[in-house]
Amino acid sequence: MTGMAALWIPAIIVCNLMGAMVMVMVRSVFRMLAPRCGGAVETVLAVNEHITRDIRRGMFVSAVYAILDRSLHTLEVANCGH
């Protein structure tokens, strides 16, 4: 990602041990998939596909992921969650 910068801001509503464990899982999956995906939307869709089978019903994660391409002067933003 030469000339590019990325920003990932996740949030989870459940503020207990379960919420912390889910956030660690989401962070790990994101770090694994982000370099392999082509853009912000593709990345959050891939992360969602991986985490939905492991998160219990009723729990969700909101996030914003932005990729700034300084050479093209573009900013791609994906807003996901509720």
Residue pairs with C-beta under 8 A, 6 or more apart in sequence:
1 35
1 67
3 69
3 70
3 71
4 67
4 68
4 69
4 70
4 71
5 67
5 68
5 70
6 34
6 65
6 66
6 67
6 68
7 64
7 65
7 66
7 68
8 30
8 34
8 63
8 64
8 65
9 63
9 64
9 65
10 23
10 26
10 27
10 30
10 61
10 62
10 63
11 61
11 62
11 63
11 81
12 19
12 22
12 23
12 26
12 59
12 60
12 61
12 62
13 19
13 59
13 60
14 22
14 59
18 56
18 59
19 59
22 51
22 55
22 59
22 61
23 61
25 51
25 54
26 47
26 51
26 61
26 63
29 47
29 50
29 51
30 43
30 47
30 65
33 43
33 46
33 47
33 50
34 43
36 46
37 43
37 46
39 67
39 76
39 78
40 65
40 66
40 67
40 76
40 77
40 78
41 76
41 78
43 65
43 78
44 63
44 65
44 78
44 80
48 80
51 61
55 61
60 81
60 82
61 81
62 80
62 81
62 82
63 79
63 80
63 81
64 77
64 78
64 79
64 80
65 77
65 78
65 80
66 75
66 76
66 77
66 78
67 75
67 76
68 74
68 75
69 75
69 76
